[in-house]
Amino acid sequence: SRSPQKTPGSPRRSGAAARSCYRRGRECAMTTRTPAVPDDFPHLLAWYGRVPTFEHARVRAKDFHCRDHVFHMRQLVDARYYLHWHYSDADSYGPGAYFQAAEDWLRCRRIRSLDANDRPHALQEWFVDRYRAKGAAKPVWEFREPPAGIGKHEQL
């Protein structure tokens, strides 16, 4: 297929957005719009100062895994990552990081062995333990209301 003429000063586009713009025979602006919905992001509520519901762990029980935690342990052991960390953040690869990675993996395995209906609550507790300091003050600003989900993780 013949590629369309690029007008001087216009940014190069690729993919479906470029094809749909040029197919119509006009130049169009780049956009940040995406077909993603709030339900695509399990931690979306955390961006709004709330504890996520983790309903996906109940509804899609077979999709729950601990691969991320295994990968994190592999990162700690792999020397290629160590060389980067050595200069970027010395506190992230010490003995405490190894123990924390192992504890996270073990906790994930315990949660995976729970019944699917108990997983969301266990994940919420883990989230609070990990990201909220005990006795921390409330944030100084008010968070906006998060966008409504479309029910992607509801059982049909």
C-alpha positions, 0 to 999 in steps of 0.5 A: 500500500502507498503511504500518504504524503506527510505535510511539512511540520506534522508529526509522524503517526503510526498505527490505526490512528494514522490510518483512520486520519489519512483514510478520510483524506485529512490531517488530524491531531494526536490524542490521548484518548484511549478505549480503556475504562476504569475497570481495566486498572485494578489500582485505579481507586488508589490514584484517588486516595482510596483502597482498591476493591480488588473485585477482579480477584474474586470474579476472575479467580483463575487469573490470579497469580504471583508472577510479579513477585517471582519476577521481582525476586529475579530482579534482585538476584540478576546482576544486570539490574544490580548495576543499574540500582547501584547508582540509582537507589542504594536502599532498594537492593540491600538485605531488606529488599530480599526479605521484603520480596520473599515476604511479598511472594509468600503472602501472595501465595497465601492469598492465592490459596484462599477461597476466591470470595476471601481474596479481595479482603485479603488483598485490601489488607495487604494494600493497606499494610504496604502503602499506608503508614500506621497513624499517618495523617490524612492528606492535606488535599481533597481527592476527586471522585473516581470515574464510575466503572462499567461493571467489567468485573461483575459476575454475569 
